[in-house]
Amino acid sequence: MRHRGILRAGLLVLALPSVVLGVWITIAPRSFYDDFPGGGRHWVSALPPYNEHLLRDFGSANLTIAIVLIGAAIVLESRFVQVTLLAYIVGTLAHLGYHLTTTGHYSSGDNIASLGGFAVELLLAVALLVLTRQLARASEAPPPAASSHSPTSRS
């Protein structure tokens, strides 16, 4: 049961950034473009031009994956969780691939933060995927064999 709690918490941790990004972009796409990630950093606007349509698509995609991650955390059915994590990993790898080609637009610190964030997300998602395999094997294991001694038998 402890692993189920870890799995549920991990899925929710992965969902949180997607919720924040999705809501921010949906409510204020220009603010996201100008100000992401915040704290005086400007990662999106470093790659002009501004395109509200693409930002809104990215925001809705983030909300979509957040809903699926949260749903998987609630239902916690192993195959659903596995498909969710695989989709998350594929999307994150594609996003990381793009960011690996744009490192020249950012400072070393911004590159470390951005690429490090992707690495942490991927490591967590892969660890959770491995955990789902362990849970699936445990649930497929046959129940413990009944004692060979019956109350009426004497040895």
FENZI-V274241 format. One record per residue. RES is the residue in three letters. PHI is phi in radians with two decimals (999 if undefined). Layout:
BEGIN
res-><RES/RES>
phi-><PHI/PHI>
END
This chain:
BEGIN
res-><MET/ARG/HIS/ARG/GLY/ILE/LEU/ARG/ALA/GLY/LEU/LEU/VAL/LEU/ALA/LEU/PRO/SER/VAL/VAL/LEU/GLY/VAL/TRP/ILE/THR/ILE/ALA/PRO/ARG/SER/PHE/TYR/ASP/ASP/PHE/PRO/GLY/GLY/GLY/ARG/HIS/TRP/VAL/SER/ALA/LEU/PRO/PRO/TYR/ASN/GLU/HIS/LEU/LEU/ARG/ASP/PHE/GLY/SER/ALA/ASN/LEU/THR/ILE/ALA/ILE/VAL/LEU/ILE/GLY/ALA/ALA/ILE/VAL/LEU/GLU/SER/ARG/PHE/VAL/GLN/VAL/THR/LEU/LEU/ALA/TYR/ILE/VAL/GLY/THR/LEU/ALA/HIS/LEU/GLY/TYR/HIS/LEU/THR/THR/THR/GLY/HIS/TYR/SER/SER/GLY/ASP/ASN/ILE/ALA/SER/LEU/GLY/GLY/PHE/ALA/VAL/GLU/LEU/LEU/LEU/ALA/VAL/ALA/LEU/LEU/VAL/LEU/THR/ARG/GLN/LEU/ALA/ARG/ALA/SER/GLU/ALA/PRO/PRO/PRO/ALA/ALA/SER/SER/HIS/SER/PRO/THR/SER/ARG/SER>
phi-><999/-1.04/-1.14/-1.12/-1.14/-1.12/-1.07/-1.06/-1.11/-1.09/-1.10/-1.20/-1.11/-1.15/-1.26/-0.98/-1.06/-1.14/-1.13/-1.06/-1.08/-1.06/-1.19/-1.01/-1.14/-1.13/-1.36/-2.54/-1.05/-1.20/-1.09/-1.06/-1.03/-1.32/-2.05/-1.17/-1.63/1.80/1.09/1.44/-1.59/-2.45/-1.40/-1.36/-1.19/-1.24/-2.14/-1.16/-1.65/-1.13/-2.45/-1.04/-1.05/-1.13/-1.10/-1.13/-1.08/-1.13/-1.09/-1.19/-1.12/-1.12/-1.12/-1.10/-1.15/-1.10/-1.09/-1.17/-1.09/-1.15/-1.06/-1.12/-1.15/-1.32/-1.28/0.94/-1.57/-1.01/-1.18/-1.10/-1.12/-1.09/-1.10/-1.05/-1.16/-1.10/-1.08/-1.08/-1.11/-1.07/-1.10/-1.22/-1.10/-1.10/-1.14/-1.05/-0.97/-1.11/-1.16/-1.19/-1.64/-2.11/-1.14/-1.18/-1.48/-2.21/-1.25/-1.03/-1.09/-1.17/-1.11/-1.09/-1.14/-1.15/-1.19/-1.12/-1.07/-1.09/-1.07/-1.10/-1.04/-1.15/-1.08/-1.12/-1.10/-1.16/-1.06/-1.14/-1.10/-1.07/-1.08/-1.14/-1.15/-1.15/-1.15/-1.11/-1.13/-1.14/-1.32/-1.52/-1.12/-1.15/-1.12/-1.01/-1.15/-1.25/-1.05/-1.33/-1.62/-1.69/-1.08/-1.66/-1.53/-2.15/-2.03>
END
